[in-house]
């Protein structure tokens, strides 16, 4: 397993893709969607532990409402704990892991050795004023639903809908309902991602 210190700070999902391809010959977009976040974590040297109780040491508060956490060891190790009680829904689990990968890629240089995440830190609206959590959420959304993949997968869906229904547009809810299962994300996450992408145009 690769030590976490071997990976440089990675600021974007695009940079992550380039790093994984150059270091391991792994194209994370090749067989996607969905993005294989478990394999990415493994390549980055992140141990992923899923158990009802957290058996490590942490300065933060851990309880049943804790969704997940990442600890960054001084020797370059990294461990993600995922609380199965809060992540029984697979799209939720995938977002939790992608969020912790975001902390790993973005925040190791900030001197913090852990990030403990609950429902508020994982929430787009509630984490808005917390820089680290907001950045990890944005990174997770981009990792699970990369713009180029959403565009590549979405264009044929929209074109087919417009042709079949003799219309010029496709309702967002119908688009999201078809896209979310392909990316193994929740419909809420996909809707937020699409609206965010449209807002950047």
Buried (B, 14 or more C-beta within 10 A) or exposed (E): EBEBBEBEEBEBBEEBBEBBBEBBEBEBBEEBBBBBBEEBBBBBBBBBEEEEEBEEEBEEEBEEEBBBBBBBBEEBBBBBBBBEEBBEEEBBBBBBBBBBBBBBBBBBEEEEEBBBBBEEBBEBEBBEEEEBBBBBBBBBBBBBBBBEBBEEBBEEBBEEBEEEEEEEEBEEEEBBEBBBEBBBBBBEBBBBBBEBBEEEE
